[in-house]
Every structure is written in C-alpha cells, then in structure tokens.
Amino acid sequence: MPRLAFAQSFWDGYDTLEKPVRAGVRKAMAKFHALSVAELNADKGLHLESVENARDRRMRTIRITDFWRGVVLAPDDGSDVFLLVNVLPHDDAYTWAAKRLYSANSATRALEVRNAVALDELTPLYETAARTAPRLLFADVSDGTLRELGVDDQVLRAARSLVDKAQLDAFSTLLPEDQLEVLQYLAEGFSPEAVYRDVVAVRRPADAPAEPVEDLATVIANTPARIRLVTGPQELEEILEKPFEAWRVFLHPSQRRVAYRTSYGGPVQVTGGPGTGKTVAALHRVKHLLGRSGDSRILLTTYTNALAAGLREMLCLLLDEDEKLLARVDVTTVDAYANGIVRAKSAAVPKPIGDREQRQLWEKAVKQLGLPFTAQFLAQEYRHVVLGQNLRDLDAYLGASRRGRGTGLGPTRRREIWSGVQRFEQFLRDRGETTHLRVCARAAELLTDDPVPYAHVVVDEGQDLHPAQWRVLRAAVSPGPDDLFVTGDPHQRIYDSRVSLASLGITTTGRSFRLRVNYRSTEEILAWSARLLSSVTIDALEGEGTDSLAGYRSLLHGRRPQVQAYTTRQEETEALVDRVRALLAESLAPHEIGVCARFNLSLDAAEEKLKAAGIPVLRVKGQVAQGTEGVRLATMHAMKGLEFRAVSVIGVNEGTVPFAREITPREADPLQHDADVLRERCLLFVACTRAREALSVTWSGAPSPFLIRAT
C-alpha cells in the first residue's frame, strides 16, 4: 500500500478551501490509502498523471473534483511514499507544479521546495543591478561557507546578486525553506557559526548519513517540521477533521532542541515574539519530563484562567488524553495555585479583590489621611516597591531601592506613603479581604516551611508575572536540575510587572534560548505589527538588559494589513460588518474571525450591528468552548493567547489607545509615564499579532499616535 505524507504547503491552504473541495480531498486521500501502488497508477477516478514540462519529473496531479486538482510528489526510486503538496484549481495546479523543484538540503538533509522557474528568471535582473552596487549583502561570506550551510548552486547565484535585506525579502517566496532561513540569519548579522548551530544543526537528524540522499522516503522522514506522514485511514481522518488543532502541538526542530534536551542544570528561559511556538515548546517539555520518571508531579502554570484552559486543552491533545499522565500535571494560574496553598493551610482565607476595588480603597486612604499623592501613584508604589520587594515594615521601606520609579522620595515622604500603605491594608482586614499578590506572598511563606510539592514547574507567558508570583513558583520546586522552564515575550508584556529573576533565585545564565521564526502570522502582518514597537526599548524577560525583535520573521506570506480611517464611529462599525461579510464569503467560518477593541463599549456597538446583519457573535470573557459558532468579540486584554485567521482591531483612536486615564502624567513620574505608554503599545501589538492571514486596523476621528510609525 502506498503511504501518504502531507506537506505544510498543503495545510496552509486547506483551511481556506470550500467545504465541497475539502470533502473531495478526504475522498481522494481515503482512496489513495486503499489502493496499491500499481492500482494507484491505473485508477481512473484519481487520475494520477505527470505534469508536462515540469522542472521536477516526480510531479503528479490527482483529481479532487471536476475543477480542483491535488499536486503530489511521487517517488521515482521504488519507494511507496507520496507527498501531497497543494490543492488548487485545475489550471493553477498544473502551472504551480510545473515551476516547483523539490530537493534535499545538503546540510539539514530536509526536503525543500523552490520556484525554480521564477528564480532563473529573476536572478539575471538582480545580477545586472548588482554590478554597479557599492556593496553586496553577503560580501563577507565565502561561497564555501554558504555551501557548508546548505546553500546550493542556484540559490548561491541568487544570493550573490543581492544588495540588501529588502531584495532578500523579494526572493523569500521563491527560495527553499532552510536555505532562506540561513540567508536571513546571515543578513541580520549572525555569524556563520551561530547560523550553523541555530539553524543547520538543530534541523539535521542525529542519525543523518554522511552524504545527502535523494531517496524520497528518507528525505521526508528528515523533515518533521514541514511534513507529516500518515500511517493509516484513522489517522488520516483525524488530521483532516481537525488539521489546525493537530498541528498546534507540532514542533519545529529549533523548538525540539529546547523542549527535548535530556536535562538542564537549572532554570531555563525561552523567549520569542508572537507565534514562535513558545507555548508549544513548554507543552513538549512537560511531555518530556513526564517520560523521565513514572511518579514525578509537574505544575504547568500561566497568568490568566483563559490561558490556563488553553494549556489544558492542548496538553490533552499532545498526551492523547492519557489519564495517567494528565493526572500528574496540575494546570492552573499562579494566583489559583497560591490561593489553594493558603486555603489548605489556613482556617479562614480573606477574599481577593480586583483592581477596581483596590483603586477605590486607595482613593479613600488618600482622602482620609490628606496625603499629597494620587491614588494611582500609591497603588503603583505598593505594587512595584512594597509587594515587589516583599517589604513588611517601615524600616525596610525606608532602606529599599526604588529603581524604576521616576519620583525621588526622602524619608519624610516615604513615611507618609507608608501610612497610606498601613491604612489600605487596614481597610482590607476590616472588610475580610486581601489582594491576589498578598495571597501569593503568604503562599510563598507557607511553601518555605513544607516539602515542595513538585519536581518541575513549567511557566508559560512569564512576562506578565509579578515578583510575588515568582516567589510562589520558586518555592514550589526545589532548586536544581530541570526545576523551572519559563517561556515569555517581553514585547507582549501587557500588565505592569517588573522583575529581576536572578534576585529571586531564578538564574538562567547559559540556559536562555530565543525562538525567531513566526509560524502563525504572515510576514506582512508581522512586519506591520513590529513597527508599532520599533521606536521603543524593551526590557528583557529576566529584568536585566534589553530584548529585540532582530531576526524575528515569518516564512508565510499573504495580504497586507488594511489600515483605514473613518469620520464617525457609526461608519467604522458599518464598515466592520461589510468586512466580516466579505470574510464569510471567502469561506471563513465565523469562529475563525476575531474582532477586538480597547473597551467593551466599542464591542457592544459592534455586536449590535453584526447581530442586526444576521451574523452570529460570541463575546470572549474567558475560554470559549471549541465548536461554539460565532464571530469572536474580545477586548485587547482578552485576546491574549487567542488566534484567528482574520482579526479586525477597531476603535484605535487618539485618547483610547493609549487610554489617557491609564497613563501617569509625565510630570508626576516620567519613568512610570514611559512604562504606561509602553504597556499600551504592547497591548496593541498583541492584538494585531493574533491574526494569521488577514488584519484590519481602523479608527474614527484622530488615529492613535502609535499608528503613525506603523502606517
């Protein structure tokens, strides 16, 4: 029986196919599995045939429907593995197939595809321009070095014609995947040694033969990041039923190197921009740690309930719903875990209150004591200094560093602030209430006195955790090998948390990794969104130094983001309805479309208009059940951890993004002012990078100042 593999290029387009075409794919693939190789070549229903004038003689097409064809790479070496690479309309399928050439990368041993015809046509044009260029992009890299990194003759010729990164981007859709990434890394200034380590070595199988082989089955096996081999009809049906979910937990080799390393000598930090697979790496690390012993317990934790629910769902998928393994992993938020610790060891536990109630108590304290500070300033001082450093008395506060706070305070002012802190905490005691961060502080104390409950702690979205929450996690696992595995992205820090992990006993020196390839959004969406942060400096996750998006890229391409102004909010909302209608007409399902705004008020108007147009909607305020139909409406904060094929970000107006009330006046505290503005920038960045294929950003009246650089 022939075996069938699916290329990532097939999955990239599968979700966009209309239902009858997808049904044709399922029928054709099921028949493919049922026939022998000899029967396959003779079957008139599948109509497997060669492609005339193809650059790759192995190219075949098969019948999907009367008007659609599947493009298949067939073995010519006697093996039985076929690769489905695309599904296109009849004429487009033959044109696409004729231009593509598949080959084994000489360094990574992986299967790659290129548009060989377009490369041959385009390269001479660039060579002509390059003759008069003062400097070429890869002038400092020898031909020998490029070949050692897997660059073959055709790509080498193209690379030698390039003057700058913009020209490399123009070639990006034509070049083989691994070779493109090698050139992109070099163009970003990474050394050949670093490129070999981070690109070539992690993708080359450990048991790869000394010399490259062209045997299709072997090369496919060497390409797990982009190709999935199906072993039988049941697996075929499962992955065609839920193709996106099936690939959500699939590892790229650069992620596998991090997730499946046998052991680390201490805490590990994994950073990377949106869509780089940090969460997937964390989940696979959990799977790896579970396999190392039969009884160890693991805490898998994150910041919000919605994110924790998503982790739980994905872990079930990854572990094939194995109840014994799942029972050894506690998946919850840090706050919920801390609250459980305190409840288990205390007779009565005060109820944590939210930010709004806390703000009201701070306002009350300022008024009663006649303090010369705003409630906002006191709340920030309490969060960043008092709770951040776990200060318990006035003497500790008088001697504490206030690094990151822009307003200097002498002893007299500090005593006034401490009186406000005491009054605020007295209000909480009188009401039988507390804060989540105070619960965390208490939980950390209780864990210090008892044996730690976990062998390993895995943290996702660590950039938003407060020092009090990190103390709980540090206390939940004994220091040592494989104690903490932390993922996060400082560019997605949407809550005002500042932390030095080293000061809390979490040192990741020599165990830090950065993921640079986005597997979710197109390069067009990614580049536009990145410009939102191009003018600012981002502190690193561990609190020391800075982080950068340098080298961050996507290998996917699509339409440019739509950026549009409207005169009134009503016009903007009506245009949103038209846009959603158009997306639905393109065969997107309602749940594949996300609409987000800074505030629920804007979403209320959008919901009313969409419902009036007969479009189903669903408000996202937590984890939404899979299969529940409706266009998703969420605030920018609620978008964290979600992703959609198309996203519309509405109401990006001046005064709203950034929200003026959330910004500390510069004259009151310049550092806090800058931190507040940066947090709002990151929030918009997060919202925009939830889009996989299509992004729309709109406003009425004056636009957000953040959009000036991005547009």
N, C-alpha and C positions, 0 to 999 in steps of 0.2 A: 504494500500500500504506500502511496506517496505521502510524505509528511509535508505539512504546510506551515510556513512561518509568515509573520506579519511585520512589515516594516513600520517605523514611526511615521513615515510619509503617508501611509495608508490611514493611520489613526488620526493624523492631523486634519484629514478631510472627511472622515467617516461621520462625525457628529453633524456635519453640515448637509449631508445627503438627505433627500426627501425620503419619507417612510417607504414608498414602493421600491426605491432603489436599494435601501438598506435590506428590505425583505429579499430582493434579488441577490444581494451579497450573501445573505445567510443560506439561501437555497443553493447557490453555486458552490459555496465553501463546503456545505454538507455533502454535496455530490462529489466534490473533489476528494473528500476523505473516504468515500465509499468505493471508489474505483481503484484499480491497479494502474501502474504507470502506463502499461500498454493500452488499457481501456481508456485512460485519460486522453491519450493522443488520438484515439479513434472516435471518441464520443462527440456526436453531432450537436448535443444540447449545449455543452460547454464551449465547443468550437475553439479549441486551443490552436492558435495559429501564430506563425512567425510574423515579424514586423519588417516590411521591406525597407532596405537602405538604413537599417538600424546601426548605430555606432557599436552597440553591444549585440553580438549574434545570439545571445541567450534570451533576448527579449521576446515575450509572447503576450498575446491578449486572449482573454476568455470572455464569453458572453455573460453579462449580468442581467440586462433587459434588452428590449429591442433597440434602445438608444444609448445604452451605457455599456462600457467595457472595463474589465479589470486588467491591469498591467501586471504581468507575472515575470519574474526572473526564473528561468528554467535551468536545471543542471545540464551540463554537457560533458560530465565526467563519470557518468554511470551511477551517480548517487540518486536518492529519491526525495531530496528536499527541494521544494519550490517556495519562492518568496513572493507574496502579494505586496506590491509596492504602491499601487494607486488605483483609484476608481474614478473614471472620467467619462464625459460624453464621448460617443463613438469616435468622431474625427479628432477631438482633443487627445484622446488616449493614444492614437497612433502617432500624432505629432510629438507628444510628450515622450513616448517610448523611444522614438527614433533618435532623439537628441541625447539621451542619457547613456552614460557609461558607468558600469559598476566594476570596482576593483578592490583588491586587498591592500590596505595600507602597509607599507614595508616596515614601519616601526611599530605601530599598535597592533597589527595583524587583523584589524577590524575591516568589515565591508563598508565601502564608501560609495557615494554616487556623485557624479558631476554632470553638468550640462556641457558636454564635450564640444558640441557644435557651436554654442554661443561663446565658449572660451576661445575657440580657434578664430572666431570672427572678431571678437573684441580685443584680444591681446595685441594684434598688429597696430591698432589705432592708438593704444596707450604707449606702445614702443616708440611710435613716431614722436609723440609729445615728450617722452622721457629723454630723448636725445638732447634736448635743449634745457632740461631741468637742472638747476644748480646742485640738487642732491636727491638721491633716491631713498625710498622708505627703508629698504633693507641693505643699504650700502655697507653696513658694518657686520653683516652676517655672511659668511662664506657659503659657496654652493655645497661644499662638503658638510657643513654644519646643518644646512637646511635638509639635505638628503638624510642625515642621521636622525633628523626629527620627523622623517616620513614624507617629506615633500618630493613628489615625483617630477619628471621632466616637464610635463605640460603645465603643472602648477608653478614650477620653478620659473619657467619662461614668463608666465603672467606676473609672478611676484617681482621679477626683475624690472617690470615696466611701471611699477607703482611709485608715485611721488609722495603720497600722504595717506593718512588713515581714511579720508573721505573716498579716495579711489579704491582702497581695500573694501570699504563698505559696498561700493558699487559692484564689486566682484562677488560679494558674500553669498548671493543666492546661486551662484554658478559653481562654487568650489566644493570639493569633498569636505565632509564634516570635520574630521580630525585635523586635516591639513589647514583648513580655515582657522580653527582654534589655535593651532601653533602660530600661524602668521599674526593673528590678533593679539596673542600674548606678547610676541616679539615687538609688535607695533606699539604696545603700551609700555615698553621699556624693560620687560622682564628678560633676564639673561637666558641664553640657551640652556644652561644647566637647570635653571628654575623651570623652564618650559618642559624639559625632558622629565623632570621629577613630577611636576603637577599635571601634565597632560599625557605624555607618552607612557611613562612607567606605570601610572595608575590604570591605564586602559589596556595595557598589554598583558595577556593572560600569563600567569606564573609558569604554566607548562607549555608556553608557545615554542614551536620548533625554532631552531637556529636560523633557518631560512624561511622566507614567506612562502605560503602555499596558496594556490588558486582554487583548491577543492571547495566548492560552494558550501557544502555542509559544515566543513571545518571553519570556514571564514564566518559563516552565520553564527556558529557557536561562540566565536570570538567577539561577537558584537551584541552583548546582552543589553546594552543601554538603548539600542535603537531597533532591536529585532526581538520578537517573541516567537518561539517555536511552540506550536500547538501539538499535543500528543494524542488527542482523541476527540471524538464528537462532543462529549460532555464539556470538556474544557473549551472547545470552540464555541459552543452555545453560550457558555458563561461569559466569555470575554466579549462576544458580540452583543450580549444583552446589556452589559454594563462596562463598556470599553474604558470610559474615563475613570471610573472608580478602580478598575483593575490596574490602571497604570499609575494611580496616585501614590502607590507604595512601591513603585519600581525604582530601583537605584541606578543612577549613573555611576560609572567607575570611580569618579572623583569623590562621590558620596560614599561608595562602598569602602574605599580605603579608610575613611574616617570611622564608619559605623562598625566595620567588622575586624578592626585591629584586635588582636588577641587580648591585649591588656595595655592599660596606661598606668604610669606611675603615680598619678594623682588626678586632680580635676582637669577636665577638657573643656575647651571653648570652641564653638563652631559658629562663625559669623557669615553673613552674606546678605545681599539685597533680596527684595521680594521675589518669590518664585524660584529661588535657587535650590530648594529641596532641603532646607534645614530641618523641617518637621519630619520629613521622610527619613532623613539620616537619624534623627532621635528615635523614631519608632523602630528602625532596624537595629539600633544599638540596644534597645530593650530586648528585641528578639535574640540578639547575640548573647546578651548577659543571661537571659533565661536558659539558654542552651549550655551554659558553662557549669551549672550545678542544678540539682533537682529540687532544692528547697529554698534557695535564696529569695528574698522578697525585694520588690522594686517599687519605688514611688515615682510615678510619671506625673509631672505637675506643670501648671501654667498659670496665667494671670486671671482669666475670666471663665465663668461657667460655660459659655458657648464654646470657647476654645477647648476646654476640658472634654466636653461632649464630643467634639470633633475628633480629638485624640482617641477617645474610647472607641468610636466607630471605626476609625482607620486601623487601630490595633486589632480589633476583632477581625477585620479583613485580612490583615497581614498574618495573623496567627491561625487563620482558617477556623475561627470561633472555637479553638481548643479550650475547653472549660478549665482544664487543669492548669494550663499556662496562664490563662487570663486571671485565674484566682490568685496568682502570685504577684499581680500588679495592681496597685492602687492608683487609679486615675482620678485626680481631683485638683482643685485650685489650692494654692498655698494658704489662702485665708480659710478655706473649708477644712483643710488638714489641721491648721493651727487651732481652729475652733474645736475640732474633735478632740485634740490633745487636752485642751483646757477643760472641756466638759467631762472627759473621762476621769479627771483628777481633782475636780472641784465640786463642791456641793451645789453652789449656785453660780451661774455664769451670767454676767451682765450682757445685755443685748447690744451688738454693734450697730451704730447708726451711720447713715450716709453723709456725703459731703455737704448736702444742703442743710441738714440739721446741725452739723458741726459749725457751719458758717453762721447760723443763727445764734448759737451759743457764744461764738467769738464776738459777735456784734454786741451781745448782751454784756459780756465781760468788759469790753471797751467802754461801754456806756456807764456801767456801774462804777468802774474804777477811774473813769476820766482819763484814760491812757492816751498819750499823744501818738498813737499808731492806728492804722486802719485794721479792721478785722482780717482783711486779706493778708496783710503783712504778718500779723501774729500767727495766722494759720500756716503760712509758709515757713516762718521761723520754727514753729513747733514741728512741722513735718521734716524739714531738711536738717535742722541742727539738733533739736531736743530728741526727737524719735530717731533721727538718722544716726546719732551717736549714742543712743540709749542713755541719755543723761537723767539722773534721778534726783539731784538736789541742786540748790543754788550755787554752791561752791564749784560743782562740776561744770555748770553752765558758765560761770564767771571765767573759768580757765579754758573753755572749749574754743577750738578753731571754728571760724565761721567762713571757711573757704567756699567761694561760690556765691556768697551774699554780698551785694554791692553797697550796702549801707553800713558804715562803721558804727560800732556801739561801744561806748565806755561803760565802766562798772555801774554808774547810776542808771543808765538806760537799760542795761541788762537786768538790773533788779526790778525795774518797772515791768519789763517783759515777763520776768519770772512770776511776778504777782499775777499777771494775766494768765499764765500757764496754770498756776495753782487754782485760780478761780474757775477756769474752764474745766479742769479735772474735777473740781468740787461739784460743778453743775452735773457732770456725768455721774458721779457717785450718788448724788441726791436723786437722780432720775433712774438709777439702776441700769445705766447704760455705759457703753465704752466705745472704742473705735476698733476697726479691724487691725490696725497696726499695733494698738495696745494689746490685743489678743495675741498677736504674733510675738510680741516681746515676752508675754507671760509663758507662751508655749515653749519658747527657746529656753527659758529658765527651767521649766519642768523637764524638758528633754535632757538637759545637762545632768540632772540628778538620777536619771534612769538609763538602763542599757538602750542603745539606739535601735530602732525597730527595723531599719532597712540595711541591706547590703549595698544597694546602689540607689542613687537619686538621679533621674533624668529630667531636665528642665527645658521646656520649650517657651519661646518668646520671653527670654530672660531680661530683655532690655527695659521692661516696664516694672520690674520688681524693686521694691524699696529695701533699704538695708535691714529693716526689721524683719522683712520676709526672708531675706537671705540668711539671717541668723537662725531662723527656724530650719531652713534646709541644711545649713552647715551642721546643726545639732542633730538632724535626723539620720545622719550616716557618719560612721567613724572615719576620720581622715586616713587615707591610704590609697592603694591602687584601685582605680575604677570607682571611686566614691561618687564623684559628681560629673555629669555630662551635660553641658549647658549650651543651648543654641539661642541666638538672638541677632537682631539687626538694629544698631543704634539709629539708623535712618528711619526706623519705624517706631521710635520712642514717642508715644502719644500721651503718656502720663508723666508728670514732672518728677521723675525719680533720678536721684544722683547717688552713685555708689562707687566705692573702691573695693573691688572683690578681694584684693590682696589684704586689705586691712581687716577683713572678716575671716581670714584664714582660708581663702579660696584663691590659690595661686596657680595660674595656667601657663606660666612661662615655659616655652618649649613644647606646649601641648595646645597650641592655638592654630586653628585652620580657617581659611576663608574660601567660601564657595563663590564662584564668579559667573556661572552660566545660568541664566534665567530659563526655566523650562515651561513657564506659564504664559507670559505676555509676549506679544510680538516686539521686535526691535523698535518699531515705530512708536508703540505705546511706551516702551521702556525709556527710550531716548527723550521723549517729550516729558515724561514724569520726572526723570532725573534732573532736568533743567530747573525744576522747582527748588532743588537743593543746591544748585551749582554755586550760589553766591555765599554759602554759609559753611562753617566748620562744625563737624560733628564729633563729639567726644566718643572715644572708644567704649566698648561694652564694659570693660573692666574698670573704667574710670581714669585710666592713665593713657595719655596720648590721644590721637585722633583716628578716625576711621574714614575710609574713602571708597567711592564707587568706581575707582580706576580699575579697568579691566572687566567691569561688570557688563555683560552683553547677553543678547538673546540670539538664538540661531533660527528663530521663527520670524516670518515677515508677513505683513498684511497692510490694511488700510491705515492712513494717517488719522490721528485723533481729530475729531471735529470740535472746534472751539468757536462758540457763537455767542454774540451779544443780542439782547432783546430790549425793547423800550420799556415794557411793563412785565410784571411777574405773571400776569394772565397770558400774555403772548408766549412767554417762556414755557409755561405749563402746557399750553395748547400744542406747542412745537414738540414737547416731550411725548405727548400722545401720538402725534404723527410718526415720531421716530420709533416708538415701540411698535406701532402698527407695521412699519416697514421691516423691522427686525423679525416680527412674527411671520411676515410674508416671505422672508428668506428662510423659513423653516426652523427658526429658533423656537424652542419650547419656552413658555412663559417663565419657568423657573430658571432658565439659563440667562435671564435678563435681570440686572440689578439697577436700582435707582437709589441714589443716596444724596443726602443733604446734611448741612451742619446741624439743623434743628428739626424736630418733629413737626413744627408748624408748617414748614415747606413741604414735608411729606404728606401732611393732611390734605393740602390743596392738590398735590399730585395724585393721591389716592382717589379723591373725589372725581377728578377729571377722567382718570383711567377707568374707574368703575362705570362712569356715565357712558364711556365709549364701549362698554361691554367687555373690557379686558380684565381678567381675574388678577387680583393682587393679594399679597400676603406681607404683613408687617413683620419685620425681623427684630425681635427684642431678646432673643436667646437662640438656642439651637433649634433650627426648623426641621421637622420630620422629613426625611427623604421621601420623595414621591408626592408631597403636598404641592398641588399645582398653584401657580400664580406668579406674577412678576414680583420680585423681592424688593421691598422698600425698607431702607435702613438708614440710621444716622451714620455719619462718618466713623464714629467710635464703634458702632455695631458691625461695621464692615470688616473689622479686623478678623483675619482667619478665614474669610469667605473668598470665593472667586466665581466669576461668571463669564460666559462667552462675550457678553456685551454689558457695559456699565455706562450709565448716564449720571454725571455729577451735576446737580442743579443748585442754583442759588449761590454761586461763588462770587458774591458781591463784596464790595468795599464795606467794611464795618461788620460783615458777617464772617468772612474768612480773611484775616483773623477776626475772631469775635472780640470786639472792643472791650467788653466787660471783663474778659479773662486776661487782659494784658495789664500788667503792672506798669504804672506811669514811669517813664524813664527817670524823671527827677526823684521819684521815691526810691528806686533801686535799679540802677542801669543793668546790672547783671541778671536780675530776675526778669526785667523787661525783655532782654535778649532771649532768655530761656523760654519765656512765654511765647514770643513770636516764633521761635524755632519749633516749639511743640505744635503750634498751629500749622506751620509749613509741613511738618512730618505727617500731620493728620491728613492734609490734602494729598500728600504723596501716597499714603497708604490707600486712600480711597481710589485714586486713579490706577494704582497698580493691582487692583482686584480684577481688572479687565484682561481677558485672554486674547480676544480678537478685535473688539471694537470699543472705543472710548469716546464719549461725548462730554464736554465741559461747557456749561452755559451759565449766564448771569443776566440780570436785568438792571439797567442803570449803570453805575460805575463798577468796573471789574475789581476783583481783589488785586491788591498790589503784587501778590505772588505770581499772578499770571503774566505780568509784563515781561519778565525774563523768559518764561516758558514759551510764550507765543512769538 
